Amino acid sequence: MTKGALLYEGKAKKVFAADDPEYLIVCYKDDATAFNGLKKGTIVGKGIINNKMSNLLMQRLEQAGIPTHFVKELSERETLVKCVSIVPLEVIVRNIAAGSFSKRYGVEEGIAFESPTIEFSYKNDDLGDPLMDEYHARAMKFASAEEIELIKKYAFGINTLLKEFWAECGVILVDFKLEFGRLPDGSIILADEISPDTCRLWDSQTGEKLDKDRFRRDLGGVEDAYSEVMRRLLEKI
């Protein structure tokens, strides 16, 4: 598949046209941002790890019946994906209180929930990705009631599958962010990525953070954490 014009460049990825309009080519960068772009830096090798990890996990989800945009890994940084229209909702599934949830509600970080929670935010950097409920999403015509129910079903299903997998790797899945898109026929599928950029991952024995929080909170050892997560994934996949 031939890479065409650059269509979009985000904080972590570049998106290029492909010679077939049904597909796009995604290129993962080493650039790192936090707090809606207020903090910027570089995590060496992050793009390679995120590309490989996301592809492996999406293939695992496909095998379990979750439709995704993944088509084919083209190189260590580039992947061919299905062209979708992104639903402008970030979907956050939480198993344990952490990050913005703890800050917003004054809840101690590390408290496990009896059942996972789900929240939506409006995917808009200029507005700071504000929280949005289902009624607002429907009022703004971002998604229909049926689409929202399907997205929730997929999100909770993904959580169950990923929690079990990461547990096998000695990792706790604290929370994670998903994005979904529509194919030309209107079908909803999982898009974007699944990586230490979009998941909170803690070592199940020590509680050590193995994700982007090491960058956000200036904890150091960011590259080592990403590499460790990748090593464990490759041992179990």
WODA-V25175 format. One record per backbone hydrogen bond with DSSP energy under -0.5 kcal/mol. NH is the residue of the N-H (numbers start at 0). CO is the residue of the C=O. E is the energy in kcal/mol with one decimal. If there is no record, write none. Layout:
NH;CO;E / NH;CO;E
//
This chain:
3;16;-3.6 / 6;14;-3.0 / 7;14;-1.6 / 9;12;-3.1 / 13;26;-2.7 / 14;7;-3.1 / 15;24;-3.2 / 16;4;-2.7 / 17;22;-0.8 / 18;1;-0.8 / 22;19;-2.3 / 23;80;-2.5 / 24;15;-2.5 / 25;23;-0.5 / 25;78;-2.8 / 26;13;-3.0 / 27;76;-2.4 / 28;11;-2.9 / 31;40;-3.0 / 33;38;-1.9 / 37;33;-0.6 / 37;34;-1.3 / 38;33;-2.3 / 40;31;-2.4 / 42;29;-2.7 / 43;41;-0.6 / 45;42;-2.2 / 48;44;-2.0 / 49;45;-3.2 / 50;46;-2.1 / 51;47;-2.2 / 52;48;-3.0 / 53;49;-2.3 / 54;50;-2.0 / 55;51;-2.4 / 56;52;-2.6 / 57;53;-2.5 / 58;54;-2.1 / 59;55;-1.7 / 60;56;-2.3 / 61;57;-2.6 / 62;58;-1.9 / 63;59;-0.8 / 63;60;-0.6 / 64;61;-1.8 / 65;60;-2.5 / 66;64;-0.7 / 68;189;-1.5 / 70;79;-1.9 / 71;79;-1.8 / 73;71;-0.5 / 73;77;-2.0 / 74;77;-2.0 / 78;25;-2.2 / 79;71;-3.5 / 80;23;-2.8 / 81;68;-2.5 / 82;21;-2.8 / 83;81;-0.5 / 84;181;-2.4 / 85;83;-0.7 / 86;179;-2.6 / 88;86;-2.4 / 89;120;-2.9 / 90;88;-0.5 / 90;177;-2.7 / 91;89;-0.6 / 91;118;-2.9 / 92;90;-0.5 / 92;175;-2.3 / 93;116;-2.1 / 94;173;-3.2 / 95;173;-1.4 / 96;110;-2.8 / 100;97;-1.3 / 101;97;-0.8 / 102;98;-2.0 / 103;99;-3.1 / 104;100;-2.2 / 105;101;-1.2 / 106;101;-1.2 / 109;96;-3.2 / 110;107;-1.2 / 111;109;-0.6 / 112;94;-2.4 / 116;93;-2.5 / 118;91;-2.1 / 119;131;-0.6 / 120;89;-1.9 / 121;129;-3.1 / 122;87;-2.0 / 122;120;-0.5 / 123;121;-1.7 / 126;123;-0.8 / 127;124;-1.2 / 128;123;-2.7 / 131;119;-2.7 / 136;132;-2.2 / 137;133;-2.2 / 138;134;-2.5 / 139;135;-2.5 / 140;137;-1.1 / 141;136;-2.5 / 142;136;-0.9 / 147;143;-2.6 / 148;144;-2.0 / 149;145;-2.0 / 150;146;-2.8 / 151;147;-2.5 / 152;148;-2.3 / 153;149;-2.8 / 154;150;-2.8 / 155;151;-2.6 / 156;152;-2.0 / 157;153;-3.0 / 158;154;-2.2 / 159;155;-2.2 / 160;156;-2.2 / 161;157;-3.0 / 162;158;-2.8 / 163;159;-1.8 / 164;160;-2.0 / 165;161;-3.1 / 166;162;-2.0 / 167;163;-1.4 / 168;164;-0.8 / 168;165;-0.6 / 169;166;-1.5 / 170;165;-2.6 / 171;201;-3.6 / 172;170;-0.5 / 173;171;-1.0 / 173;199;-2.3 / 174;199;-0.7 / 175;92;-2.0 / 176;197;-2.4 / 177;90;-2.7 / 178;190;-0.6 / 180;188;-2.6 / 181;84;-2.3 / 182;186;-2.4 / 185;182;-2.6 / 188;180;-2.6 / 189;66;-2.8 / 190;178;-2.8 / 197;194;-1.2 / 198;194;-1.4 / 199;174;-3.1 / 200;198;-0.6 / 201;171;-2.1 / 202;207;-2.7 / 203;169;-2.5 / 206;202;-2.2 / 209;200;-3.1 / 211;195;-2.1 / 213;210;-1.8 / 214;211;-1.2 / 215;211;-2.6 / 216;212;-2.6 / 217;214;-1.1 / 218;213;-2.2 / 219;213;-1.0 / 224;220;-2.0 / 225;221;-2.3 / 226;222;-2.4 / 227;223;-2.2 / 228;224;-2.3 / 229;225;-2.2 / 230;226;-2.4 / 231;227;-2.2 / 232;228;-2.3 / 233;229;-2.5 / 234;230;-1.5 / 235;231;-1.0 / 235;232;-0.9 / 236;232;-2.4
//
